[in-house]
Amino acid sequence: MAKEPAIPFPESLCHRCEAARQVKTAASVFILCSALPDKYPRQPVVRCAAFQAKPGSDV
C-alpha cells in the first residue's frame, strides 16, 4: 500500500483557505487559488489579503 505524501509547505495559509485547492500530477502538487489573479501563488504563503478561513480551521 502506497503512503500518501505529506502536504507541501504545511505552514502555508493556503491549506486552511476556502479559496485554495490542491492540484496533483504524477510529479508534483500545486495549490490553485480562485481568489487571486496569480492562480498558483509561490509557497509558502504566510500573509494573504484574500484569505478565507475554512470552517473549522484553527486560524
MMTF fields as JSON, N, C-alpha, C and O atoms, coordinates in Angstrom:
{
  "mmtfVersion": "1.0.0",
  "mmtfProducer": "UNKNOWN",
  "numBonds": 235,
  "numAtoms": 236,
  "numGroups": 59,
  "numChains": 1,
  "numModels": 1,
  "chainsPerModel": [1],
  "groupsPerChain": [59],
  "chainIdList": ["A"],
  "bondAtomList": [4, 2, 8, 6, 12, 10, 16, 14, 20, 18, 24, 22, 28, 26, 32, 30, 36, 34, 40, 38, 44, 42, 48, 46, 52, 50, 56, 54, 60, 58, 64, 62, 68, 66, 72, 70, 76, 74, 80, 78, 84, 82, 88, 86, 92, 90, 96, 94, 100, 98, 104, 102, 108, 106, 112, 110, 116, 114, 120, 118, 124, 122, 128, 126, 132, 130, 136, 134, 140, 138, 144, 142, 148, 146, 152, 150, 156, 154, 160, 158, 164, 162, 168, 166, 172, 170, 176, 174, 180, 178, 184, 182, 188, 186, 192, 190, 196, 194, 200, 198, 204, 202, 208, 206, 212, 210, 216, 214, 220, 218, 224, 222, 228, 226, 232, 230],
  "bondOrderList": [1, 1, 1, 1, 1, 1, 1, 1, 1, 1, 1, 1, 1, 1, 1, 1, 1, 1, 1, 1, 1, 1, 1, 1, 1, 1, 1, 1, 1, 1, 1, 1, 1, 1, 1, 1, 1, 1, 1, 1, 1, 1, 1, 1, 1, 1, 1, 1, 1, 1, 1, 1, 1, 1, 1, 1, 1, 1],
  "groupList": [{"groupName": "MET", "atomNameList": ["N", "CA", "C", "O"], "elementList": ["N", "C", "C", "O"], "formalChargeList": [0, 0, 0, 0], "bondAtomList": [1, 0, 2, 1, 3, 2], "bondOrderList": [1, 1, 2], "singleLetterCode": "M", "chemCompType": "L-PEPTIDE LINKING"}, {"groupName": "ALA", "atomNameList": ["N", "CA", "C", "O"], "elementList": ["N", "C", "C", "O"], "formalChargeList": [0, 0, 0, 0], "bondAtomList": [1, 0, 2, 1, 3, 2], "bondOrderList": [1, 1, 2], "singleLetterCode": "A", "chemCompType": "L-PEPTIDE LINKING"}, {"groupName": "LYS", "atomNameList": ["N", "CA", "C", "O"], "elementList": ["N", "C", "C", "O"], "formalChargeList": [0, 0, 0, 0], "bondAtomList": [1, 0, 2, 1, 3, 2], "bondOrderList": [1, 1, 2], "singleLetterCode": "K", "chemCompType": "L-PEPTIDE LINKING"}, {"groupName": "GLU", "atomNameList": ["N", "CA", "C", "O"], "elementList": ["N", "C", "C", "O"], "formalChargeList": [0, 0, 0, 0], "bondAtomList": [1, 0, 2, 1, 3, 2], "bondOrderList": [1, 1, 2], "singleLetterCode": "E", "chemCompType": "L-PEPTIDE LINKING"}, {"groupName": "PRO", "atomNameList": ["N", "CA", "C", "O"], "elementList": ["N", "C", "C", "O"], "formalChargeList": [0, 0, 0, 0], "bondAtomList": [1, 0, 2, 1, 3, 2], "bondOrderList": [1, 1, 2], "singleLetterCode": "P", "chemCompType": "L-PEPTIDE LINKING"}, {"groupName": "ILE", "atomNameList": ["N", "CA", "C", "O"], "elementList": ["N", "C", "C", "O"], "formalChargeList": [0, 0, 0, 0], "bondAtomList": [1, 0, 2, 1, 3, 2], "bondOrderList": [1, 1, 2], "singleLetterCode": "I", "chemCompType": "L-PEPTIDE LINKING"}, {"groupName": "PHE", "atomNameList": ["N", "CA", "C", "O"], "elementList": ["N", "C", "C", "O"], "formalChargeList": [0, 0, 0, 0], "bondAtomList": [1, 0, 2, 1, 3, 2], "bondOrderList": [1, 1, 2], "singleLetterCode": "F", "chemCompType": "L-PEPTIDE LINKING"}, {"groupName": "SER", "atomNameList": ["N", "CA", "C", "O"], "elementList": ["N", "C", "C", "O"], "formalChargeList": [0, 0, 0, 0], "bondAtomList": [1, 0, 2, 1, 3, 2], "bondOrderList": [1, 1, 2], "singleLetterCode": "S", "chemCompType": "L-PEPTIDE LINKING"}, {"groupName": "LEU", "atomNameList": ["N", "CA", "C", "O"], "elementList": ["N", "C", "C", "O"], "formalChargeList": [0, 0, 0, 0], "bondAtomList": [1, 0, 2, 1, 3, 2], "bondOrderList": [1, 1, 2], "singleLetterCode": "L", "chemCompType": "L-PEPTIDE LINKING"}, {"groupName": "CYS", "atomNameList": ["N", "CA", "C", "O"], "elementList": ["N", "C", "C", "O"], "formalChargeList": [0, 0, 0, 0], "bondAtomList": [1, 0, 2, 1, 3, 2], "bondOrderList": [1, 1, 2], "singleLetterCode": "C", "chemCompType": "L-PEPTIDE LINKING"}, {"groupName": "HIS", "atomNameList": ["N", "CA", "C", "O"], "elementList": ["N", "C", "C", "O"], "formalChargeList": [0, 0, 0, 0], "bondAtomList": [1, 0, 2, 1, 3, 2], "bondOrderList": [1, 1, 2], "singleLetterCode": "H", "chemCompType": "L-PEPTIDE LINKING"}, {"groupName": "ARG", "atomNameList": ["N", "CA", "C", "O"], "elementList": ["N", "C", "C", "O"], "formalChargeList": [0, 0, 0, 0], "bondAtomList": [1, 0, 2, 1, 3, 2], "bondOrderList": [1, 1, 2], "singleLetterCode": "R", "chemCompType": "L-PEPTIDE LINKING"}, {"groupName": "GLN", "atomNameList": ["N", "CA", "C", "O"], "elementList": ["N", "C", "C", "O"], "formalChargeList": [0, 0, 0, 0], "bondAtomList": [1, 0, 2, 1, 3, 2], "bondOrderList": [1, 1, 2], "singleLetterCode": "Q", "chemCompType": "L-PEPTIDE LINKING"}, {"groupName": "VAL", "atomNameList": ["N", "CA", "C", "O"], "elementList": ["N", "C", "C", "O"], "formalChargeList": [0, 0, 0, 0], "bondAtomList": [1, 0, 2, 1, 3, 2], "bondOrderList": [1, 1, 2], "singleLetterCode": "V", "chemCompType": "L-PEPTIDE LINKING"}, {"groupName": "THR", "atomNameList": ["N", "CA", "C", "O"], "elementList": ["N", "C", "C", "O"], "formalChargeList": [0, 0, 0, 0], "bondAtomList": [1, 0, 2, 1, 3, 2], "bondOrderList": [1, 1, 2], "singleLetterCode": "T", "chemCompType": "L-PEPTIDE LINKING"}, {"groupName": "ASP", "atomNameList": ["N", "CA", "C", "O"], "elementList": ["N", "C", "C", "O"], "formalChargeList": [0, 0, 0, 0], "bondAtomList": [1, 0, 2, 1, 3, 2], "bondOrderList": [1, 1, 2], "singleLetterCode": "D", "chemCompType": "L-PEPTIDE LINKING"}, {"groupName": "TYR", "atomNameList": ["N", "CA", "C", "O"], "elementList": ["N", "C", "C", "O"], "formalChargeList": [0, 0, 0, 0], "bondAtomList": [1, 0, 2, 1, 3, 2], "bondOrderList": [1, 1, 2], "singleLetterCode": "Y", "chemCompType": "L-PEPTIDE LINKING"}, {"groupName": "GLY", "atomNameList": ["N", "CA", "C", "O"], "elementList": ["N", "C", "C", "O"], "formalChargeList": [0, 0, 0, 0], "bondAtomList": [1, 0, 2, 1, 3, 2], "bondOrderList": [1, 1, 2], "singleLetterCode": "G", "chemCompType": "PEPTIDE LINKING"}],
  "groupTypeList": [0, 1, 2, 3, 4, 1, 5, 4, 6, 4, 3, 7, 8, 9, 10, 11, 9, 3, 1, 1, 11, 12, 13, 2, 14, 1, 1, 7, 13, 6, 5, 8, 9, 7, 1, 8, 4, 15, 2, 16, 4, 11, 12, 4, 13, 13, 11, 9, 1, 1, 6, 12, 1, 2, 4, 17, 7, 15, 13],
  "groupIdList": [1, 2, 3, 4, 5, 6, 7, 8, 9, 10, 11, 12, 13, 14, 15, 16, 17, 18, 19, 20, 21, 22, 23, 24, 25, 26, 27, 28, 29, 30, 31, 32, 33, 34, 35, 36, 37, 38, 39, 40, 41, 42, 43, 44, 45, 46, 47, 48, 49, 50, 51, 52, 53, 54, 55, 56, 57, 58, 59],
  "secStructList": [7, 7, 7, 7, 7, 7, 7, 1, 1, 6, 6, 7, 4, 4, 4, 4, 5, 6, 6, 3, 3, 3, 3, 3, 7, 1, 1, 7, 3, 3, 3, 3, 3, 1, 1, 1, 1, 1, 1, 1, 7, 7, 1, 7, 7, 7, 7, 7, 6, 6, 7, 7, 5, 7, 6, 6, 7, 7, 7],
  "xCoordList": [0.843, 0.0, 0.894, 1.799, 0.638, 1.433, 1.004, -0.186, 1.98, 1.701, 1.439, 2.171, 0.396, 0.07, 1.188, 1.557, 1.743, 2.822, 2.314, 1.142, 3.203, 2.861, 2.539, 3.046, 1.699, 1.375, 2.6, 3.362, 2.792, 3.934, 3.686, 2.56, 4.718, 4.64, 3.473, 2.545, 3.494, 2.373, 2.091, 0.993, 3.061, 2.872, 2.102, 1.736, 1.849, 1.167, -0.29, -0.982, -0.752, -2.159, -3.087, -4.248, -2.596, -3.435, -4.131, -5.253, -3.483, -4.07, -5.287, -6.079, -5.439, -6.576, -7.534, -8.392, -7.388, -8.179, -9.263, -9.028, -10.445, -11.595, -11.373, -11.927, -10.581, -10.388, -9.341, -9.214, -8.599, -7.498, -7.846, -8.606, -7.272, -7.402, -6.115, -5.388, -5.839, -4.628, -4.877, -5.915, -3.897, -3.913, -2.722, -1.576, -2.99, -1.923, -1.667, -2.595, -0.381, 0.035, 0.896, 1.108, 1.384, 2.246, 3.543, 4.131, 3.987, 5.278, 5.208, 6.177, 4.082, 4.03, 2.655, 1.667, 2.632, 1.387, 1.423, 2.382, 0.364, 0.262, -0.942, -1.864, -0.929, -2.079, -2.688, -2.041, -3.945, -4.69, -5.578, -6.338, -5.486, -6.272, -7.291, -6.927, -8.557, -9.608, -9.817, -10.61, -9.13, -9.319, -8.232, -8.37, -7.165, -6.048, -5.873, -6.183, -5.373, -5.08, -3.98, -4.021, -2.996, -1.933, -2.481, -2.421, -3.004, -3.737, -2.888, -3.425, -1.577, -0.68, 0.345, 1.461, -0.011, 0.904, 2.16, 2.141, 3.257, 4.508, 4.284, 3.624, 4.825, 4.652, 5.921, 7.011, 5.821, 4.616, 4.02, 4.754, 2.705, 2.004, 1.82, 1.207, 2.356, 2.227, 1.296, 0.812, 1.036, 0.069, -0.677, -0.077, -1.993, -2.787, -4.047, -4.829, -4.241, -5.426, -6.702, -7.788, -6.596, -7.763, -8.063, -8.957, -7.345, -7.532, -8.954, -9.486, -9.566, -10.92, -10.825, -10.704, -10.877, -10.7, -11.763, -12.948, -11.331, -12.262, -12.998, -12.423, -14.255, -14.963, -14.18, -13.763, -13.996, -13.298, -11.789, -11.104, -11.24, -9.785, -9.37, -10.185, -8.114, -7.623, -7.013, -6.249, -7.321, -6.755, -7.768, -7.489],
  "yCoordList": [-1.171, 0.0, 1.241, 1.358, 2.177, 3.398, 4.394, 4.575, 5.027, 6.015, 7.365, 7.767, 8.06, 9.385, 10.353, 10.43, 11.107, 12.035, 13.168, 13.54, 13.703, 14.829, 16.046, 16.175, 16.933, 18.121, 19.019, 19.14, 19.653, 20.555, 21.848, 22.342, 22.381, 23.637, 23.632, 24.426, 22.771, 22.671, 23.973, 24.15, 24.88, 26.154, 27.17, 28.226, 26.89, 27.819, 28.026, 27.079, 29.284, 29.598, 28.902, 28.644, 28.604, 28.015, 26.728, 26.451, 25.953, 24.686, 24.887, 23.964, 26.094, 26.401, 27.406, 27.968, 27.634, 28.648, 28.015, 27.03, 28.599, 28.133, 28.294, 27.521, 29.275, 29.576, 28.695, 28.723, 27.923, 27.135, 25.657, 25.126, 25.006, 23.549, 22.984, 23.674, 21.735, 21.077, 20.457, 19.841, 20.635, 20.001, 19.058, 19.498, 17.753, 16.756, 16.223, 15.888, 16.152, 15.5, 14.311, 14.07, 13.58, 12.439, 12.883, 12.13, 14.097, 14.553, 15.624, 15.812, 16.333, 17.492, 17.694, 17.077, 18.585, 19.056, 20.574, 21.202, 21.16, 22.61, 23.05, 22.269, 24.316, 24.873, 25.921, 26.904, 25.695, 26.577, 27.476, 26.992, 28.793, 29.76, 30.436, 31.015, 30.366, 31.011, 32.472, 33.165, 32.958, 34.33, 35.299, 36.505, 34.806, 35.673, 35.725, 34.757, 36.865, 36.93, 35.944, 35.364, 35.757, 34.768, 33.448, 33.206, 32.608, 31.408, 30.372, 29.551, 30.403, 29.464, 30.263, 30.478, 30.708, 31.556, 30.808, 29.6, 31.566, 30.988, 30.546, 31.235, 29.418, 28.833, 28.977, 29.0, 29.072, 29.101, 30.511, 31.499, 30.597, 31.865, 32.063, 31.235, 33.166, 33.437, 34.607, 34.753, 35.449, 36.538, 36.63, 36.498, 36.857, 36.949, 37.762, 37.421, 38.841, 39.685, 38.954, 39.326, 37.929, 37.189, 35.943, 35.174, 35.728, 34.528, 34.432, 35.394, 33.26, 32.973, 31.662, 30.594, 31.736, 30.549, 29.497, 29.813, 28.239, 27.115, 26.936, 27.173, 26.521, 26.231, 25.185, 24.154, 25.472, 24.539, 24.681, 23.951, 25.62, 25.793, 26.519, 27.19, 26.387, 26.96, 28.343, 28.78, 29.036, 30.377, 31.427, 32.62],
  "zCoordList": [0.0, 0.0, 0.0, 0.827, -0.937, -1.044, 0.031, 0.29, 0.641, 1.673, 1.007, 0.102, 1.455, 0.936, 1.319, 2.491, 0.333, 0.662, 1.548, 1.49, 2.361, 3.223, 2.36, 1.246, 2.876, 2.097, 2.002, 2.961, 0.841, 0.696, 1.47, 1.515, 2.067, 2.818, 3.806, 3.652, 4.801, 5.74, 6.493, 7.02, 6.551, 7.246, 6.403, 6.919, 5.14, 4.24, 4.639, 5.015, 4.551, 4.812, 3.826, 4.144, 2.661, 1.603, 2.052, 1.626, 2.894, 3.336, 4.223, 4.418, 4.762, 5.632, 4.992, 5.673, 3.68, 2.975, 2.11, 1.411, 2.174, 1.4, -0.108, -0.889, -0.53, -1.955, -2.63, -3.854, -1.866, -2.425, -2.518, -1.709, -3.527, -3.628, -4.202, -4.917, -3.888, -4.373, -5.738, -5.984, -6.622, -7.938, -7.958, -7.871, -8.075, -8.038, -9.436, -10.171, -9.791, -11.026, -10.623, -9.435, -11.591, -11.287, -10.618, -9.842, -10.914, -10.408, -9.326, -8.591, -9.21, -8.317, -7.701, -8.098, -6.714, -6.126, -6.191, -5.743, -6.755, -6.856, -6.048, -5.814, -5.621, -4.925, -5.843, -6.204, -6.215, -7.102, -6.263, -5.425, -6.483, -5.711, -6.616, -7.639, -6.248, -7.033, -6.639, -7.278, -5.607, -5.123, -5.559, -5.353, -6.15, -6.543, -8.058, -8.753, -8.578, -10.014, -10.408, -11.493, -9.524, -9.734, -9.191, -7.986, -10.053, -9.629, -8.891, -8.147, -9.089, -8.415, -7.61, -8.085, -6.396, -5.609, -5.177, -4.945, -5.076, -4.568, -3.133, -2.355, -2.798, -1.466, -0.648, -1.22, 0.637, 1.461, 1.534, 1.546, 1.584, 1.752, 3.254, 3.927, 3.772, 5.21, 5.493, 6.615, 4.484, 4.59, 3.27, 2.204, 3.338, 2.114, 2.393, 3.281, 1.628, 1.795, 1.384, 1.83, 0.551, 0.075, 0.907, 0.552, 1.997, 2.816, 3.347, 3.9, 3.174, 3.671, 4.447, 3.847, 5.756, 6.591, 6.295, 6.189, 6.163, 6.018, 7.34, 8.403, 7.29, 8.545, 9.357, 8.83, 10.624, 11.496, 11.487, 12.203, 10.68, 10.686, 11.95, 12.582, 12.317, 13.577, 13.403, 14.264, 12.329, 12.102, 12.461, 12.343]
}
